[in-house]
Amino acid sequence: MTAPSGGRLYFPKMTDPISPTPAEQALDDVAVMLAPLVRWLLVQGIPLNALVRTLRGVYLSEAHDDLGRRGRRVTDSALSVLTGVHRKEVRAYMEAHHEPTGVLPSAPRLAPTPAATLFTQWITDPDYRMLAGEVRRQLPRHGPAPSFEALAREASRDVHPRTLLEELERLELVEVQPEQVRLLSDRFVPPVHDPAAVRTMAVNVADHIAAAVHNLRADTPAQRQLEQSVYADGLSAESAAQLGEVARALWGVALEGMVREARARLALDAGRGQQPTSAPSEDRNTRVRFGIYYHLEVSKSTTSNASNTSGRTE
């Protein structure tokens, strides 16, 4: 099937138009979520069969964890029934990915890299501000705080300051001078073709989807996590770009406020951990991620807006 000249193809709906099942409706929504990802995969030259292999592994790994959470015995048959993957493929996957302990390896950590942690601390830490409140965009390479060396040692005890400096320079976020380090950006945004950019996208999108999925399974409003957005259409390109600047300004304020509060809570929890208590040491086992995004897109069809000259906001 080919698209008409100047047109485009649309993925077919999976639902039965007469009596769609919940699973069929869910697949239609999944197709909407997958469309931007597939656009990126096509640019990367990744074919469908490669994605299917990866998705099969994700299915089996998540099913393995799901059975464990429900106290069910994890067997090849149970995994096959839950995922629809043939038992032979289940066995092959389990044999290839089991650790010596007999369990599947844990998922990659979703924590920021040490370089990202250092960068965020540089632009938000009050100790690295000028008297007027502006960020110190140039730091001595060595010496006591405020210096790059002191900042790096505070951000990570496991990675040498020189290694962090080289990584930030590779990401084009700093300029290294003989005795100074100069900040080149206000945001941790790696070059678009750098693997660090893909990792940043992966962990941010993964946690965004995780919050949304959690809310779909929450029994009460109090159990839901923050996951909201504002939508507007009927905008000019100039207005959309201006709203993008507003979003960046709002993020700057939110970033500083959240980092400040997170540091205070970490210090408080660390202080509690040093005091005699009957609570187990595993009580500090929770992570959070707070983020923001702004997306603008030119409508592919002008007919839908022809009768909506005033636009709308939701």
C-alpha positions, 0 to 999 in steps of 0.5 A: 500500500502506498500513500497518496501523493503528498499524504501519509500513512496512518497505523491501523487501529487494533481494536474491533470497531464493534466490540473492542476489548480492553486489551485491544484499546490499550494496544491502540494507545500503546501505538500512540506512545510508540510512534515517536520512538519508532521515528527515532529507531528508523533514523538510527537504522534499527530494524523491527526484528531487532526491536522485537528481540529487545522487547521479548527480553523486556517482557520476560524480565518484567514477567519474572519480577511480576511473578516474584512480587505476587509470590508465584513460582517462576518457571518457564511455563509460568513465564510462557503463559504470562508473556505469550513467548514460546517455552523454548525461547523462554528457556533459551533466554533464561539460560543466557541471562541468569546470574550464578545466583539463579536470578535475572540480572537487575535492570540498569540503574536509572540514576544520573551520571556523576557528570550530570550530578556535578553539573547540577550542583554547580548551577544550583549550589548557593556556595557557587553563586556570586554576591548578586546571585548569578552562577559562578561561570568560571572556577579555579581548577584546583584548591578549596571551594569554590573550585572545580576540584572541590565541587567534583569531590563533593559530587562524587567520591568514586570518580576522580575530578580529572575524569569528571572534567574530561567528561564535561569537556567531551560533552561540550559543557565546559571549557578547560583553561590552564588554571580555570574551568569555564561553564558553557551551558545553563542546562545539562544537554549533551550533544545530540549524537552522544550516547549520553544524550540517549541515556538521558532520554531513556531514563527520563522517558522511562520514569515518566511512563512509570509514573503514568502507569503507576497512576493507572493502577492506583486505587485512590487519588492519594496514591497517584504520583504527579503527572500533569501537562498543559495543552494548547493548539491554534498557536502561531509559530511565534507564540509557540516559541515564546511559550517555550521560553516561558517553560524554560524560565519556569523550569529554572525556578523549579529546578533550584527549588527542588534541588534545594529541598532534596538536599535538605531531605537527604541531610535530614535522612542521613542525620536520622541514620546516624542516631540510634533507632530501631528502624532498619538501615534499608529505610533509605531505599527510595529514589525520586525524579522530578522533571519537565518537558515542552513539546511543540509540533506543527499540525500535519493538517490544517483542516482540523483547525479551520473551524477553531480560529480561537484555539483551545487550552486544556 
